[in-house]
Amino acid sequence: MLLQMNLCSSFSLKYHPLQQNGTVKTFQSPLTQIYGLANRRESNKYSVKGSTQSSFCLTNNKIGNNEDMMNRYHKPLKSTVPRALQDDSATKSQNENIVWTNFLDFLTKKLDAFYRLSRPYAWTSIIVGILSSSLLPIQSLADLTPTFLIEVLKPIVPTIMMNIFVVAINQLSDIAIDKVNKPNLPLVSGDISIGEAIAIAVISTLTSLAMGVMLRSPPLVIALILRCILGAAYSIDLPLLRWKASPLMAAVAIVIGNGINNVLPYFLHVQKYVLGRPVVFTKPLLFAVAFSAIFSIVLSFLKDIPDVEGDKKSGIRTLPVILGKERVLSMSTGILLMAYASAALAGVFSPILLCKLVTMIGHSVLGFILWSKAQTVDLSNAKSTYSFFIFIFQLYYTEFFLMHFVR
């Protein structure tokens, strides 16, 4: 045969016998020559190979390469669509993560601002005061039942909610003053807007009163209403109100609102409406009311020491503005030292040895610590003054423990 096919995709033909050994002729069709580079791929498909054996081969040595080219220029679409879907899904996931992160940052910032607005150190005094006052009517361990503990805990939440109203109203009324005295407060720094603070005050008040009514205890409802009225009268700048501008009225509001009102209503609630016993004003109760009132007066004096500059500019005549920081600090320390001395003296006449020792030693030690701490206060340093104010609160908490040993 003139044409012989083999497995390597080549064929051979008879060629001119004068063709030299090893020479290769490349065969190009006229059409390929005409189109030049456009058909160069076709020209590389075949080659003519001459030999002395009077044969030549036309090899198709690039079929495999052409198949690669076809695969390269005709890629299947199935790899493109899923990739686009994956990219779109990744973008959506990233956007969702960004939105969620921004929301968490916003929520964290608002919760921190609310925490600072509510003055958490006041929460502690409320919780400790309610628990301690509620334990005063206890006569034996048999009174400490699960029902008793639940009833003791119930008034804590509405009382804290009403206290949030009090501090929110106070800060809303003192924005101009706090810009000078306390620029880190959330209302001054802008972490909470005025509208948000008003909403917090209204919601806290309504929630507190609703929860108080649900407890069905007249002493607790009266205590919540009284706290609301005194808090508003102390802060709101209206005729016959704004009691903080008068040292006398400020002391009256704080003694009733934070002194007597922190002890007596909760004692009456437990004594009559939880234990079902007749109301009896015991010696520990009278001591607790008196000491709580004294601490409230001292705290009201010390609270105004860091605010002297702002109060002067706003025309608020607090006791530190009238008498000066040094005299108010000395007077507050002296009042507490006299209270501690009286408590230690009362312990001398206690018929129970343990109560005698705890009352005498405890109040003597606290009085000495108070005197030592007062010597280190730097009234020109706001941090030092505030630290002493918080220290008095800590003494207040300790007294709620010691009052149970006064017998």
TIKOL-614717 format. One line per 10 residues: number of its first residue (from 0); their letters; for each residue x, y, z of N, C-alpha, C. Coordinates in steps of 0.02 Angstrom, whole numbers, plus 50000, padded with zeros to 5 digits. Example, Ala and Ser with C-alpha at 12.3 -4.5 7.8 and 13.67 -1.06 7.14 Angstrom:
<rs>
0) AS) 50660:49716:50390:50615:49775:50390:50660:49835:50390; 50642:49888:50354:50684:49947:50357:50645:50002:50394
</rs>
This chain:
<rs>
0) MLLQMNLCSS) 50042:49940:50000:50000:50000:50000:50043:50061:50000; 50016:50114:49966:50051:50178:49966:50044:50212:50034; 49992:50200:50067:49977:50233:50131:49975:50180:50185; 50016:50187:50233:50018:50137:50286:50008:50172:50353; 49952:50155:50387:49936:50186:50452:49969:50146:50508; 49994:50178:50557:50022:50144:50615:49991:50171:50679; 50010:50140:50734:49980:50158:50798:50002:50225:50824; 50055:50251:50799:50079:50316:50822:50052:50372:50780; 49997:50361:50743:49963:50412:50703:50010:50441:50650; 50047:50398:50612:50090:50421:50558:50077:50379:50496
10) FSLKYHPLQQ) 50097:50407:50438:50091:50368:50377:50151:50382:50333; 50166:50336:50287:50225:50344:50243:50204:50335:50171; 50238:50372:50126:50226:50370:50054:50293:50361:50018; 50289:50335:49956:50350:50332:49915:50373:50401:49899; 50438:50412:49903:50465:50478:49890:50519:50474:49838; 50539:50530:49814:50590:50532:49761:50654:50500:49786; 50685:50456:49747:50744:50420:49770:50805:50463:49781; 50805:50524:49753:50863:50568:49762:50860:50605:49829; 50807:50596:49864:50803:50631:49930:50857:50606:49976; 50891:50652:50007:50948:50634:50050:50922:50606:50116
20) NGTVKTFQSP) 50967:50564:50144:50949:50533:50208:50945:50587:50264; 50894:50580:50305:50888:50624:50364:50859:50691:50351; 50846:50707:50286:50817:50773:50274:50743:50773:50287; 50718:50830:50311:50647:50836:50328:50618:50893:50289; 50564:50879:50257:50528:50931:50220:50463:50945:50256; 50450:51006:50267:50387:51026:50297:50339:51045:50243; 50282:51012:50244:50234:51023:50191:50183:51074:50214; 50173:51125:50173:50124:51176:50187:50079:51183:50127; 50015:51187:50140:49968:51197:50085:49967:51269:50066; 49948:51284:50005:49943:51354:49985:49896:51393:50029
30) LTQIYGLANR) 49843:51361:50050:49796:51397:50091:49828:51418:50156; 49871:51373:50182:49905:51390:50244:49954:51447:50233; 49989:51446:50176:50036:51500:50163:50000:51566:50154; 49941:51563:50124:49904:51626:50113:49883:51657:50179; 49856:51615:50222:49832:51643:50284:49887:51654:50336; 49946:51631:50321:50004:51646:50364:49994:51624:50436; 50004:51671:50480:50004:51657:50552:49937:51633:50577; 49883:51653:50542:49817:51633:50565:49809:51559:50564; 49844:51525:50517:49837:51452:50513:49902:51416:50529; 49945:51449:50568:50009:51419:50584:50000:51353:50621
40) RESNKYSVKG) 49946:51349:50660:49935:51287:50697:49924:51228:50651; 49890:51241:50593:49878:51187:50547:49943:51164:50513; 49989:51211:50501:50051:51194:50467:50095:51150:50509; 50084:51152:50575:50125:51111:50619:50098:51041:50630; 50041:51027:50597:50012:50961:50608:50051:50906:50572; 50077:50922:50512:50107:50869:50470:50178:50887:50452; 50220:50837:50446:50288:50846:50422:50306:50790:50374; 50348:50806:50325:50370:50756:50275:50441:50736:50290; 50453:50671:50295:50518:50646:50313:50543:50599:50258; 50599:50616:50227:50626:50575:50173:50682:50530:50197
50) STQSSFCLTN) 50692:50474:50162:50745:50427:50180:50767:50388:50118; 50824:50353:50122:50849:50313:50067:50807:50252:50055; 50761:50238:50101:50718:50181:50094:50659:50198:50050; 50662:50256:50016:50611:50278:49970:50543:50281:50003; 50542:50309:50061:50479:50318:50097:50481:50384:50135; 50423:50410:50149:50420:50469:50193:50361:50461:50240; 50365:50496:50299:50312:50492:50350:50281:50560:50360; 50218:50560:50362:50181:50621:50381:50153:50608:50451; 50184:50639:50502:50167:50623:50572:50118:50674:50600; 50075:50649:50639:50028:50692:50675:50048:50691:50749
60) NKIGNNEDMM) 50103:50728:50763:50132:50723:50830:50103:50774:50879; 50052:50812:50860:50027:50862:50907:49953:50854:50922; 49928:50793:50910:49858:50782:50926:49846:50791:51000; 49892:50764:51041:49884:50772:51113:49885:50844:51135; 49932:50884:51104:49936:50955:51121:49873:50992:51103; 49844:50973:51043:49782:51006:51023:49726:50991:51071; 49724:50930:51096:49673:50914:51146:49682:50956:51209; 49746:50968:51229:49758:51012:51286:49734:51082:51273; 49747:51105:51211:49723:51173:51193:49648:51178:51196; 49614:51125:51171:49541:51125:51173:49517:51128:51245
70) NRYHKPLKST) 49550:51088:51289:49529:51089:51359:49543:51156:51391; 49596:51190:51368:49614:51255:51398:49565:51309:51378; 49544:51310:51316:49500:51363:51292:49426:51348:51301; 49410:51286:51319:49341:51268:51330:49334:51237:51399; 49346:51279:51451:49341:51255:51520:49268:51246:51539; 49252:51195:51575:49182:51183:51594:49158:51237:51642; 49095:51257:51637:49065:51310:51678:49052:51287:51749; 49053:51221:51759:49035:51197:51825:49083:51220:51880; 49145:51238:51863:49193:51262:51913:49185:51336:51927; 49152:51373:51882:49144:51446:51890:49085:51464:51933
80) VPRALQDDSA) 49029:51431:51923:48968:51449:51959:48974:51436:52034; 48998:51376:52055:49005:51366:52127:49054:51415:52158; 49107:51434:52122:49154:51482:52151:49121:51550:52162; 49079:51570:52115:49043:51634:52124:48996:51630:52183; 48962:51572:52189:48917:51564:52246:48956:51564:52311; 49014:51533:52311:49055:51532:52372:49079:51602:52390; 49099:51641:52340:49121:51709:52353:49064:51751:52380; 49004:51742:52351:48946:51780:52375:48928:51760:52446; 48933:51695:52461:48918:51671:52528:48969:51698:52578; 49033:51699:52558:49086:51725:52603:49075:51799:52617
90) TKSQNENIVW) 49055:51837:52565:49043:51909:52574:48985:51920:52623; 48931:51882:52614:48874:51889:52659:48894:51871:52731; 48935:51819:52738:48957:51799:52805:48999:51853:52837; 49043:51884:52798:49084:51939:52824:49041:51998:52845; 48991:52015:52804:48947:52070:52820:48908:52056:52884; 48884:51993:52890:48847:51976:52951:48892:51980:53012; 48955:51959:53006:49001:51964:53063:49014:52036:53082; 49020:52080:53032:49032:52151:53046:48972:52181:53082; 48911:52165:53056:48850:52191:53088:48844:52167:53159; 48857:52102:53170:48853:52074:53237:48904:52105:53284
100) TNFLDFLTKK) 48965:52115:53260:49017:52146:53301:48999:52217:53319; 48973:52255:53271:48953:52324:53284:48896:52326:53335; 48849:52278:53329:48794:52276:53377:48819:52261:53448; 48866:52213:53453:48893:52197:53519:48931:52255:53549; 48968:52292:53507:49004:52350:53532:48955:52403:53557; 48902:52414:53518:48851:52463:53537:48817:52443:53602; 48798:52378:53607:48765:52354:53667:48810:52359:53728; 48873:52341:53720:48921:52344:53776:48930:52416:53800; 48934:52462:53753:48942:52532:53771:48881:52558:53809; 48822:52539:53787:48761:52562:53820:48753:52532:53889
110) LDAFYRLSRP) 48770:52468:53896:48766:52436:53962:48815:52467:54011; 48875:52482:53987:48924:52515:54030:48900:52584:54051; 48869:52621:54004:48843:52687:54020:48785:52682:54070; 48742:52633:54061:48687:52623:54109:48714:52604:54178; 48766:52563:54179:48797:52544:54242:48823:52605:54279; 48857:52649:54243:48883:52710:54275:48828:52758:54294; 48775:52761:54254:48719:52805:54270:48684:52784:54335; 48679:52718:54347:48642:52693:54404:48681:52695:54469; 48745:52713:54467:48787:52718:54527:48785:52652:54568; 48823:52603:54547:48819:52536:54578:48836:52535:54652
120) YAWTSIIVGI) 48876:52582:54676:48891:52581:54747:48828:52592:54789; 48778:52627:54760:48714:52636:54795:48675:52571:54796; 48682:52530:54744:48649:52465:54744:48671:52423:54804; 48736:52424:54816:48764:52383:54870:48735:52403:54937; 48730:52467:54949:48702:52490:55014:48629:52470:55020; 48592:52472:54964:48522:52452:54966:48515:52378:54981; 48553:52337:54946:48549:52265:54956:48569:52245:55027; 48625:52272:55050:48649:52256:55118:48599:52282:55170; 48573:52343:55159:48525:52372:55207:48461:52332:55211; 48433:52310:55155:48371:52272:55155:48381:52204:55189
130) LSSSLLPIQS) 48435:52170:55171:48448:52104:55202:48458:52110:55277; 48497:52159:55298:48511:52167:55369:48447:52187:55408; 48410:52234:55380:48348:52257:55414:48297:52201:55418; 48295:52158:55367:48246:52104:55366:48263:52049:55416; 48326:52045:55436:48347:51995:55485:48338:52017:55557; 48324:52081:55567:48316:52106:55636:48258:52073:55673; 48201:52057:55641:48146:52026:55678:48158:51953:55696; 48212:51922:55671:48224:51851:55683:48233:51838:55758; 48197:51788:55783:48203:51770:55854:48237:51703:55864; 48235:51660:55814:48268:51595:55819:48283:51569:55748
140) LADLTPTFLI) 48324:51517:55744:48341:51489:55679:48281:51458:55644; 48229:51442:55682:48169:51414:55651:48134:51463:55605; 48148:51527:55613:48117:51578:55569:48149:51579:55500; 48208:51550:55494:48244:51553:55430:48222:51496:55384; 48162:51502:55359:48135:51453:55312:48145:51476:55240; 48139:51430:55191:48144:51452:55121:48094:51506:55102; 48034:51501:55128:47983:51553:55114:48006:51620:55141; 48036:51620:55200:48060:51683:55229:48114:51714:55185; 48161:51673:55162:48216:51699:55121:48190:51728:55055; 48141:51695:55025:48112:51720:54962:48078:51787:54974
150) EVLKPIVPTI) 48041:51793:55028:48005:51855:55043:48054:51912:55059; 48111:51895:55087:48162:51946:55102:48193:51972:55037; 48203:51928:54989:48235:51948:54927:48189:51987:54880; 48125:51976:54885:48077:52008:54839:48081:52084:54837; 48087:52119:54893:48087:52193:54890:48150:52223:54860; 48203:52184:54850:48267:52212:54828:48260:52242:54758; 48230:52205:54712:48226:52229:54642:48186:52294:54635; 48125:52299:54662:48089:52363:54655:48124:52421:54688; 48159:52408:54743:48195:52463:54777:48253:52487:54733; 48290:52441:54703:48344:52461:54658:48317:52500:54598
160) MMNIFVVAIN) 48261:52476:54570:48230:52510:54513:48211:52582:54531; 48183:52592:54590:48166:52659:54611:48228:52702:54623; 48280:52671:54648:48342:52709:54657:48372:52730:54591; 48363:52689:54538:48387:52708:54471:48350:52771:54448; 48284:52775:54463:48247:52836:54448:48278:52896:54484; 48294:52888:54547:48321:52943:54587:48387:52969:54559; 48433:52924:54543:48498:52946:54518:48492:52973:54446; 48446:52945:54406:48437:52971:54338:48410:53042:54340; 48361:53055:54383:48333:53123:54389:48386:53171:54415; 48427:53147:54462:48480:53189:54489:48529:53210:54434
170) QLSDIAIDKV) 48549:53163:54391:48596:53179:54338:48565:53221:54282; 48501:53210:54268:48467:53252:54219:48463:53324:54243; 48455:53334:54308:48449:53401:54336:48517:53435:54344; 48572:53397:54343:48638:53425:54358:48686:53420:54299; 48661:53420:54238:48705:53413:54180:48755:53470:54177; 48732:53532:54188:48777:53589:54185:48830:53586:54240; 48809:53564:54300:48856:53560:54355:48906:53503:54344; 48881:53447:54319:48925:53388:54310:48976:53399:54255; 48963:53446:54208:49013:53461:54157:49078:53487:54189; 49070:53518:54247:49128:53543:54283:49153:53491:54334
180) NKPNLPLVSG) 49106:53461:54370:49125:53417:54425:49141:53345:54403; 49099:53318:54359:49105:53247:54341:49097:53238:54266; 49147:53256:54227:49140:53252:54154:49137:53181:54126; 49150:53131:54168:49148:53061:54144:49079:53030:54151; 49031:53066:54178:48964:53038:54184:48934:53027:54115; 48892:52975:54106:48868:52957:54039:48826:53011:54006; 48789:53051:54045:48749:53104:54015:48793:53162:53991; 48848:53174:54025:48893:53227:54006:48936:53205:53947; 48960:53143:53949:49004:53119:53896:48966:53101:53832; 48900:53097:53837:48860:53081:53778:48849:53006:53767
190) DISIGEAIAI) 48871:52964:53814:48860:52892:53808:48786:52875:53815; 48748:52917:53850:48676:52911:53855:48646:52979:53840; 48595:52979:53798:48563:53042:53780:48512:53062:53833; 48489:53124:53830:48438:53147:53878:48374:53107:53870; 48355:53094:53808:48294:53054:53796:48300:52985:53825; 48357:52953:53818:48367:52886:53846:48365:52888:53923; 48394:52940:53953:48393:52946:54026:48322:52956:54051; 48282:52997:54016:48212:53007:54036:48174:52941:54030; 48185:52904:53976:48152:52840:53968:48171:52791:54024; 48235:52790:54042:48257:52747:54097:48223:52767:54162
200) AVISTLTSLA) 48217:52831:54175:48185:52855:54237:48112:52835:54240; 48076:52845:54184:48004:52829:54183:47993:52754:54189; 48029:52715:54150:48020:52642:54153:48038:52615:54221; 48091:52640:54251:48112:52617:54318:48058:52632:54370; 48029:52691:54366:47977:52710:54415:47916:52666:54409; 47890:52659:54348:47830:52620:54338:47841:52547:54356; 47899:52520:54338:47914:52450:54355:47918:52441:54430; 47951:52487:54464:47959:52483:54536:47892:52484:54572; 47849:52531:54553:47784:52537:54586:47740:52475:54572; 47742:52450:54510:47702:52391:54493:47725:52331:54534
210) MGVMLRSPPL) 47790:52322:54540:47816:52265:54579:47800:52274:54653; 47803:52336:54677:47787:52348:54747:47714:52332:54764; 47668:52349:54718:47597:52334:54729:47587:52258:54728; 47622:52223:54685:47615:52150:54681:47637:52115:54745; 47681:52147:54784:47704:52117:54847:47651:52121:54902; 47600:52164:54893:47544:52170:54941:47568:52185:55011; 47614:52232:55015:47641:52252:55080:47640:52328:55084; 47594:52358:55122:47590:52431:55127:47655:52465:55148; 47694:52438:55195:47758:52471:55211:47805:52477:55151; 47808:52425:55110:47852:52428:55051:47827:52478:55000
220) VIALILRCIL) 47762:52480:54987:47735:52527:54938:47747:52599:54962; 47736:52612:55026:47749:52679:55054:47823:52697:55048; 47866:52648:55060:47938:52661:55056:47958:52680:54985; 47930:52646:54935:47947:52660:54865:47921:52729:54844; 47859:52745:54864:47831:52810:54847:47870:52866:54880; 47888:52856:54943:47926:52906:54980:47995:52917:54948; 48027:52863:54927:48092:52870:54894:48086:52909:54829; 48032:52897:54793:48021:52932:54729:48010:53007:54741; 47967:53024:54789:47951:53094:54802:48012:53132:54828; 48048:53102:54875:48106:53136:54903:48162:53143:54852
230) GAAYSIDLPL) 48171:53093:54809:48222:53097:54757:48207:53153:54708; 48143:53159:54688:48123:53212:54642:48130:53281:54675; 48108:53286:54737:48112:53351:54772:48184:53373:54783; 48229:53325:54792:48299:53342:54803:48331:53370:54741; 48311:53347:54682:48348:53363:54621:48313:53412:54574; 48248:53404:54563:48214:53442:54510:48212:53516:54526; 48231:53556:54478:48235:53629:54487:48167:53661:54471; 48122:53658:54520:48056:53689:54516:48042:53726:54581; 47993:53772:54580:47977:53807:54643:47961:53759:54699; 47988:53774:54758:47981:53734:54819:48019:53668:54816
240) LRWKASPLMA) 48053:53655:54761:48093:53594:54756:48167:53612:54752; 48206:53569:54723:48279:53578:54719:48308:53586:54790; 48291:53536:54833:48312:53539:54903:48387:53535:54912; 48422:53510:54862:48495:53505:54870:48527:53574:54875; 48492:53627:54854:48519:53694:54860:48516:53721:54931; 48480:53686:54974:48475:53707:55044:48506:53652:55088; 48557:53667:55127:48588:53615:55169:48539:53582:55216; 48492:53620:55244:48444:53591:55291:48397:53543:55256; 48366:53565:55201:48319:53523:55166:48354:53462:55134; 48416:53472:55113:48453:53415:55085:48465:53362:55139
250) AVAIVIGNGI) 48482:53384:55200:48493:53337:55254:48428:53301:55272; 48372:53337:55272:48308:53306:55288:48290:53252:55236; 48299:53269:55172:48282:53222:55119:48326:53159:55123; 48389:53168:55136:48435:53111:55137:48425:53068:55199; 48413:53100:55257:48401:53061:55319:48338:53019:55313; 48285:53048:55287:48222:53011:55280:48227:52959:55224; 48253:52982:55166:48254:52938:55108:48304:52882:55111; 48365:52897:55135:48418:52846:55136:48434:52820:55206; 48406:52851:55257:48418:52828:55325:48361:52787:55352; 48309:52821:55372:48250:52787:55401:48217:52742:55350
260) NNVLPYFLHV) 48212:52766:55288:48177:52728:55236:48214:52665:55214; 48278:52660:55231:48317:52600:55214:48310:52544:55265; 48281:52560:55323:48278:52511:55377:48207:52496:55399; 48171:52546:55419:48106:52537:55452:48054:52500:55409; 48042:52520:55346:47990:52485:55307:48004:52410:55297; 48067:52391:55289:48083:52321:55277:48078:52280:55341; 48093:52312:55397:48082:52279:55462:48007:52266:55472; 47966:52317:55459:47893:52309:55468:47865:52257:55419; 47891:52256:55359:47867:52207:55309:47879:52136:55333; 47937:52122:55359:47953:52054:55382:47916:52038:55447
270) QKYVLGRPVV) 47916:52086:55492:47886:52074:55557:47812:52058:55552; 47775:52096:55512:47702:52089:55511:47678:52047:55452; 47707:52057:55392:47678:52027:55332:47714:51962:55310; 47771:51948:55341:47805:51885:55326:47801:51837:55386; 47819:51861:55445:47817:51819:55504:47750:51822:55539; 47709:51873:55524:47643:51877:55554:47643:51893:55627; 47691:51933:55650:47695:51951:55720:47677:52024:55731; 47657:52042:55791:47641:52113:55804:47704:52156:55801; 47694:52218:55782:47751:52264:55774:47778:52284:55843; 47843:52273:55853:47876:52292:55915:47941:52328:55895
280) FTKPLLFAVA) 47952:52387:55922:48013:52426:55907:48067:52405:55957; 48110:52362:55934:48162:52334:55977:48223:52380:55981; 48267:52364:56028:48329:52403:56035:48373:52399:55973; 48384:52339:55943:48423:52337:55881:48393:52379:55825; 48325:52381:55821:48293:52421:55768:48306:52495:55778; 48297:52519:55839:48309:52590:55853:48382:52609:55840; 48427:52564:55860:48498:52578:55848:48513:52580:55773; 48483:52533:55735:48495:52531:55663:48468:52594:55629; 48409:52617:55648:48381:52677:55618:48425:52738:55634; 48446:52744:55697:48488:52802:55717:48555:52801:55680
290) FSAIFSIVLS) 48587:52744:55677:48653:52741:55645:48647:52752:55569; 48595:52725:55540:48584:52734:55468:48572:52808:55452; 48535:52843:55494:48523:52914:55484:48588:52954:55490; 48629:52937:55539:48693:52972:55548:48738:52962:55487; 48743:52901:55464:48784:52888:55405:48758:52925:55344; 48692:52930:55338:48663:52965:55281:48681:53039:55282; 48681:53069:55342:48699:53140:55348:48772:53150:55327; 48816:53107:55353:48887:53113:55338:48900:53104:55263; 48868:53054:55234:48877:53043:55162:48851:53101:55120; 48797:53132:55143:48772:53191:55105:48820:53249:55108
300) FLKDIPDVEG) 48855:53257:55165:48906:53310:55170:48966:53295:55126; 48992:53233:55132:49052:53215:55095:49041:53213:55020; 48981:53195:55001:48965:53190:54930:48973:53256:54893; 48962:53311:54929:48964:53377:54897:49034:53408:54897; 49082:53376:54930:49150:53406:54932:49182:53408:54863; 49180:53355:54822:49211:53359:54756:49173:53405:54708; 49112:53425:54725:49070:53463:54679:49070:53538:54694; 49116:53560:54734:49115:53630:54756:49120:53678:54697; 49165:53667:54651:49176:53714:54596:49113:53720:54553; 49084:53664:54534:49024:53666:54493:48965:53695:54530
310) DKKSGIRTLP) 48959:53681:54595:48904:53708:54635:48910:53784:54642; 48971:53809:54649:48980:53881:54653:48958:53916:54589; 48977:53889:54532:48959:53919:54468:48884:53918:54456; 48850:53867:54484:48778:53860:54473:48737:53892:54529; 48770:53920:54579:48735:53952:54633:48705:53904:54684; 48730:53843:54686:48705:53793:54734:48745:53800:54798; 48711:53820:54853:48745:53832:54916:48744:53770:54960; 48786:53721:54943:48792:53662:54985:48835:53679:55046; 48837:53633:55093:48876:53646:55154:48950:53656:55140; 48982:53616:55096:49053:53629:55081:49064:53698:55048
320) VILGKERVLS) 49015:53723:55010:49021:53789:54980:49018:53843:55034; 48975:53833:55084:48966:53883:55137:49023:53881:55188; 49041:53820:55210:49090:53814:55264:49161:53799:55240; 49168:53772:55181:49234:53752:55156:49244:53677:55163; 49288:53650:55121:49300:53578:55119:49330:53552:55184; 49378:53587:55212:49414:53563:55271:49367:53557:55331; 49325:53608:55342:49280:53607:55399:49228:53552:55392; 49204:53542:55331:49153:53490:55320:49183:53421:55331; 49244:53411:55308:49278:53347:55319:49287:53334:55394; 49310:53384:55430:49321:53376:55502:49255:53364:55539
330) MSTGILLMAY) 49203:53400:55518:49139:53392:55551:49110:53322:55537; 49116:53298:55476:49089:53231:55459:49126:53177:55497; 49193:53183:55500:49232:53134:55537:49214:53135:55611; 49206:53195:55639:49188:53201:55710:49120:53170:55725; 49071:53180:55681:49004:53151:55693:49008:53075:55695; 49045:53045:55648:49050:52972:55647:49089:52946:55707; 49142:52981:55728:49180:52959:55786:49137:52960:55849; 49095:53011:55856:49050:53014:55914:48999:52956:55911; 48975:52938:55850:48928:52883:55844:48962:52817:55863; 49024:52808:55842:49060:52747:55860:49073:52743:55935
340) ASAALAGVFS) 49089:52798:55965:49100:52798:56038:49036:52781:56075; 48979:52808:56051:48915:52793:56083:48897:52719:56076; 48912:52691:56017:48896:52620:56007:48940:52576:56051; 49004:52593:56058:49048:52555:56102:49025:52560:56174; 49001:52619:56194:48977:52627:56262:48913:52586:56274; 48870:52583:56222:48809:52543:56228:48826:52469:56237; 48882:52448:56207:48901:52378:56214:48921:52359:56284; 48943:52408:56324:48963:52394:56392:48904:52367:56433; 48844:52391:56418:48784:52373:56457:48747:52313:56427; 48776:52281:56378:48743:52223:56348:48748:52163:56395
350) PILLCKLVTM) 48692:52127:56406:48693:52070:56452:48726:52008:56423; 48738:52007:56358:48767:51948:56325:48841:51963:56312; 48885:51917:56335:48957:51929:56330:48979:51937:56257; 48957:51893:56213:48978:51897:56143:48956:51964:56112; 48895:51983:56125:48871:52048:56098:48910:52106:56128; 48928:52100:56192:48966:52153:56225:49034:52161:56191; 49069:52105:56180:49136:52109:56152:49135:52134:56079; 49089:52106:56039:49086:52126:55968:49068:52199:55962; 49020:52222:56001:48998:52292:55996:49054:52340:56018; 49086:52326:56072:49138:52370:56098:49200:52369:56053
360) IGHSVLGFIL) 49226:52310:56040:49288:52305:56001:49277:52326:55929; 49222:52303:55900:49209:52318:55829:49204:52393:55816; 49165:52428:55856:49157:52500:55845:49220:52539:55863; 49258:52516:55911:49321:52549:55929:49371:52543:55871; 49376:52484:55843:49423:52473:55787:49402:52514:55726; 49338:52515:55710:49315:52554:55653:49326:52629:55664; 49316:52652:55725:49329:52723:55740:49402:52741:55730; 49447:52697:55751:49519:52711:55742:49537:52711:55668; 49511:52664:55630:49525:52661:55558:49499:52724:55523; 49439:52746:55543:49411:52807:55514:49456:52868:55528
370) WSKAQTVDLS) 49478:52875:55589:49521:52932:55607:49587:52930:55567; 49616:52871:55560:49679:52865:55523:49669:52881:55449; 49615:52857:55420:49601:52870:55350:49588:52944:55337; 49555:52977:55382:49539:53048:55373:49602:53091:55372; 49656:53068:55404:49717:53108:55405:49753:53106:55338; 49736:53059:55296:49771:53052:55232:49734:53082:55172; 49675:53111:55185:49635:53137:55130:49666:53202:55103; 49674:53205:55038:49698:53265:55004:49638:53298:54970; 49613:53351:55000:49552:53384:54975:49563:53418:54908; 49625:53430:54888:49638:53460:54823:49639:53408:54767
380) NAKSTYSFFI) 49636:53344:54786:49638:53289:54738:49569:53256:54736; 49536:53258:54679:49469:53230:54673:49468:53155:54686; 49520:53119:54663:49522:53047:54673:49528:53030:54747; 49568:53067:54784:49576:53055:54855:49510:53068:54892; 49476:53122:54874:49412:53138:54906:49359:53085:54891; 49357:53063:54829:49308:53012:54810:49324:52946:54844; 49387:52930:54851:49408:52868:54884:49384:52868:54957; 49389:52926:54990:49366:52930:55060:49290:52923:55063; 49255:52951:55014:49182:52944:55011:49161:52871:55005; 49194:52833:54962:49180:52762:54954:49199:52724:55017
390) FIFQLYYTEF) 49251:52746:55051:49271:52713:55114:49216:52721:55167; 49183:52778:55170:49128:52788:55217:49071:52741:55200; 49059:52730:55136:49008:52681:55116:49026:52611:55142; 49089:52594:55139:49110:52528:55163:49101:52522:55239; 49113:52576:55275:49098:52577:55347:49023:52568:55359; 48984:52598:55315:48911:52592:55319:48890:52518:55312; 48919:52484:55263:48903:52413:55254:48922:52372:55316; 48979:52387:55344:49002:52350:55403:48954:52360:55461; 48926:52419:55467:48881:52434:55522:48817:52392:55518; 48795:52376:55458:48736:52334:55451:48748:52264:55479
400) FLMHFVR) 48811:52245:55485:48827:52181:55518:48831:52188:55594; 48864:52242:55616:48874:52252:55688:48809:52268:55725; 48760:52297:55691:48699:52317:55726:48661:52258:55754; 48673:52198:55730:48637:52139:55756:48665:52116:55823; 48722:52143:55844:48750:52125:55909:48733:52175:55964; 48695:52226:55946:48674:52275:55996:48612:52248:56031; 48622:52227:56092:48566:52197:56131:48559:52230:56199
</rs>
